[in-house]
């Protein structure tokens, strides 16, 4: 199943690092936006995902806030 995964992160967030490692370990390609460096991405995350927390993971119309491996596995069909 094709999916476009977007993850909004900050550099020092341990949950962001865990989420990115989980995605990479499971062969899920993703596009990352660092909301500290990219103000436009921060606004997009706020408006598109209705979130101000990281990590925010968006795909297939889903928005997951934070890193919950079990929920991410279910939502991604892993």
C-alpha positions, 0 to 999 in steps of 0.5 A, a space after each residue: 500500500 502506497 503511503 506518504 508519511 510526514 513527520 514533524 520533529 524537533 532536534 532534541 525530542 527523544 520520541 521523535 528519534 524513536 519514531 524515526 528509528 521505528 519508521 526506518 527499521 520497518 522500511 517506511 519512507 517518510 518526509 521529515 520537517 524540523 519545526 524549529 528550523 522551518 517556520 512554514 512547516 510549524 504552521 503547516 503542522 498547526 493548521 493541517 494536523 491541529 497539533 503543536 506537539 512533536 512528533 506529529 506523524 501524518 499519513 493517509 488522512 491519519 494524524 498521530 501525535 506522540 510516539 505510540 509504537 503499538 498504535 503506529 503498527 496498527 495504523 500502518 498495517 505492520 
